[in-house]
Amino acid sequence: MLGKWFPCFFVAAFMFPVFSQSQTSRSSAAASGCPVEIMSFDAAGVSAHIRNTSGKTIVGLVFNAAIADATEHWKWVHWDFDESRPLRDFGWNKEIKTGATKRLGWEWGSYLDFEHIGGGAFVLTSVLFDDGSRWEDSERSGCKSLWYKHKKSTFRPVELPPRGLALR
């Protein structure tokens, strides 16, 4: 009996770490494309706590916001909620050194009040560095913070609509 179980144990003991390592490295690679880590997001007051992980000093950031209705139909937030106008930018133009954390807040943004809708997403779309270089979102970067009014399934990913030409 021991002869039958030992090969199964051997395969499980030595192959599982290989699989778990490959999953970890993919996650790290996906996260490394984002120049900041969004550590927290306050849905009630439109503020974010971030860390500069880019390796450069950041001098400008632009975020966009999306909201979801109760059935998770997502829409980007436009100025005055008028879809004929451009997307609402949440900009930040104060220096953030490499490795530094910063709490960003927008007093005029509190009217969004994500607390009373199905969910919200705060998405980093553009970064300007002190050397003049920039990072632009590829719409697949994962530089976002999500909030849900209800319990969210871990099996279905959030599918935000494309920002398209409305971004600028």
C-alpha positions, -999 to +999 in steps of 0.1 A: +000+000+000+028+024+009+043+018-026+011+031-042+009+063-021+045+073-021+047+083-058+015+104-054+030+121-023+063+127-041+046+143-071+024+165-049+052+176-026+076+186-054+053+198-081+030+221-060+057+246-052+065+249-089+029+257-097+025+282-069+058+299-078+046+304-114+014+319-103+032+343-080+056+354-106+027+362-131+010+382-104+041+402-096+048+408-133+013+422-138+016+444-108+050+457-118+035+475-148+018+500-125+040+529-113+020+532-080+005+509-055-030+520-045-029+511-008-065+522+000-094+540-015-121+559+004-153+556-015-172+581+005-148+610+000-129+603-032-094+599-017-067+574-022-036+564-003-008+555-027+029+545-028+053+555-056+068+522-068+080+535-101+117+542-092+113+578-104+099+610-088+062+615-098+051+651-106+017+644-120-011+618-118-045+615-135-072+591-123-106+584-139-136+570-120-162+545-130-194+536-113-216+505-114-253+501-109-267+474-087-264+448-115-227+458-122-232+477-155-201+500-154-200+535-168-172+560-167-179+593-149-181+623-172-181+659-162-214+667-145-225+631-154-231+643-190-218+616-214-214+642-242-186+658-221-151+644-215-143+619-187-138+635-153-101+637-144-089+635-108-055+651-112-026+655-087+004+677-095+025+676-063+058+658-062+058+622-048+094+608-043+103+572-050+091+549-023+070+577-006+034+572+003+008+600-001-028+605+007-045+622-023-079+638-018-103+659-038-128+679-018-150+687-048-151+649-056-172+640-027-204+645-047-196+611-063-203+593-031-197+558-043-213+547-010-249+548-025-244+530-058-235+494-067-197+499-069-169+522-079-135+520-096-107+545-093-083+540-122-048+555-127-046+565-163-015+587-167+017+595-147+043+623-154+078+618-140+102+646-131+125+636-160+097+644-185+089+607-192+054+594-188+034+563-182+000+558-199-025+532-190-029+504-215-064+497-202-051+463-191-027+475-164-047+468-133-038+502-118-072+505-100-090+503-068-124+487-067-153+491-042-186+472-040-218+479-021-225+441-020-204+411-017-184+405-049-178+371-065-141+363-067-146+343-099-159+370-123-134+398-132-146+434-134-150+445-170-148+483-173-159+497-206-132+510-229-124+547-223-118+552-260-115+587-274-135+601-245-104+601-224-090+632-239 
